[in-house]
Amino acid sequence: MAVTLPAVVEELLSEMAAAVRDGARISDEHLSSLKFVFGSSAIQALDLVDRESVTLISSPSGRRVYQVVGSSGKTYTCLASCHYCSCPAFAFSVLRKSDSLLCKHLLAIYLSQVMRSCQQLSVSDKQLTDLLLMEKTQEA
């Protein structure tokens, strides 16, 4: 079962992607909507995108994970397919308190896809497995 974002967020990201595809800038209206839905996380996520902090890591088997270098310089591993991030804000604000839809790192991923500014890295299946295991070890 695929995990989806609320319809309003899906529609907003879709409209932004269409504007970028058509060669236009993202409108002030869309930026205001982002800020309304995500609060200060929207500005922080846009900053991460501007700093090219989002990397899509893919392997030959088709597995895909994202790494986002946060504003503190720490790298977080994210799974966009199920809206998961390894950062403390995701665990606290999204999962525990349920007062946010996404953390700034996940939002930066979706925005970098919309803006076509995501870095890309291809690795072997073993390298991707090692990367995920290393992340798990660091969390423990």
Buried (B, 14 or more C-beta within 10 A) or exposed (E): EEEEBEEEBEEBBEBBBEBBEEEEEBEEEBBEBBBEBBEEBBEBBBEBBEEEBBBBBBBEEEBEBBBBBBEEEEBBBBBBEEBBBBBEBBBEBBEEEEEBBBBBBBBBBBBBBBBEBBBEEEBEEEEBBEBBEEBEEEEE
